[in-house]
């Protein structure tokens, strides 16, 4: 809902991002709480029938019904928008809910989308299968080939969609170049900023129109809730997305919003610490005799290392993927067995496809996060059976190395 007249926290204009992450949003209620209040209510009471009618007609601004207006959720929306440098934000039930809301709000039958082929598996399925049911065509192109993006543009193209770094290969797209292509073709450019968050990367600085988040990941940071959000201009968010959210109910719960709010307060220090650990672990893996290849933007060997450092505040993020030894020579089945062996040999890492937690997670993308894709789709995205993805948490790096060494040691020649 539009909230121009509702009270805001007035921060000095020169405060820095870490302060915005802790202090921005709604002011305290009449009770003067220091921690943000959790409003667990389905609806709000009005003083009289005429006021209720005015509020439901958007003639008077107030909280009405928690499906589309709740103080705790609005607190999160304002804070995340401020952190991304955007005017507005709408919170959703999940990251996939955020992308669904984006499509329902901005696309119609006959429209065309250009997407990276290196998106999260469910995102690919959403564009390729679900949106296709409604006459929306999608072209999937190489994440890193700017010419392929340009060549895929059609007169009916309405949206360019990228996730950078990508899941799980950590491919980095040129945000500024793709924003220029979108601008020239009068399309919108949306960026999934899940892996970096505004602590490391602000896509608006490079020309993006919309930023997508799975708040389930680093924004929460401890794997507690499912949450999503879309940030953008007030015209897009309030004018296009919020009316559809109100009608469809793709809504974040107040409790989830409150949890993510608490996560945002420590986001910057967590991202820095987890990125430092990921870099140390990536360097160790790169030198390991049982590892064929490591994918991590913080390594000089990464194909888009320089671009990543320019876009991601000099950090590689906290996700590292690697291919185990013997994957090429033994064929897909042997590669899968080796990957499973390394994963099953761990004792500390959590075997889960989720990421962004303070606890390090380990997964086999080809059979989990991208398991619903066809083998051709996985091959196009570079996801092989020998690949393992690590989402590095806050454990001691030496302990993580010892945990991985259990399985890797037995693969050594």
Secondary structure as GFF3:
##gff-version 3
##sequence-region A 1 413
A	DSSP	alpha_helix	17	23	.	.	.	ID=ss1
A	DSSP	alpha_helix	49	56	.	.	.	ID=ss2
A	DSSP	alpha_helix	71	84	.	.	.	ID=ss3
A	DSSP	beta_strand	88	92	.	.	.	ID=ss4
A	DSSP	alpha_helix	95	106	.	.	.	ID=ss5
A	DSSP	beta_strand	112	116	.	.	.	ID=ss6
A	DSSP	alpha_helix	121	125	.	.	.	ID=ss7
A	DSSP	pi_helix	126	130	.	.	.	ID=ss8
A	DSSP	three_ten_helix	131	134	.	.	.	ID=ss9
A	DSSP	beta_strand	137	141	.	.	.	ID=ss10
A	DSSP	alpha_helix	146	152	.	.	.	ID=ss11
A	DSSP	beta_strand	157	163	.	.	.	ID=ss12
A	DSSP	alpha_helix	175	184	.	.	.	ID=ss13
A	DSSP	beta_strand	188	192	.	.	.	ID=ss14
A	DSSP	alpha_helix	197	200	.	.	.	ID=ss15
A	DSSP	three_ten_helix	203	206	.	.	.	ID=ss16
A	DSSP	beta_strand	210	214	.	.	.	ID=ss17
A	DSSP	beta_strand	228	232	.	.	.	ID=ss18
A	DSSP	alpha_helix	234	236	.	.	.	ID=ss19
A	DSSP	pi_helix	237	241	.	.	.	ID=ss20
A	DSSP	alpha_helix	242	248	.	.	.	ID=ss21
A	DSSP	alpha_helix	254	264	.	.	.	ID=ss22
A	DSSP	alpha_helix	267	286	.	.	.	ID=ss23
A	DSSP	beta_strand	291	295	.	.	.	ID=ss24
A	DSSP	alpha_helix	305	311	.	.	.	ID=ss25
A	DSSP	beta_strand	319	324	.	.	.	ID=ss26
A	DSSP	alpha_helix	327	345	.	.	.	ID=ss27
A	DSSP	beta_strand	350	351	.	.	.	ID=ss28
A	DSSP	beta_strand	361	363	.	.	.	ID=ss29
A	DSSP	three_ten_helix	365	367	.	.	.	ID=ss30
A	DSSP	alpha_helix	375	381	.	.	.	ID=ss31
A	DSSP	beta_strand	387	391	.	.	.	ID=ss32
A	DSSP	alpha_helix	397	409	.	.	.	ID=ss33
###
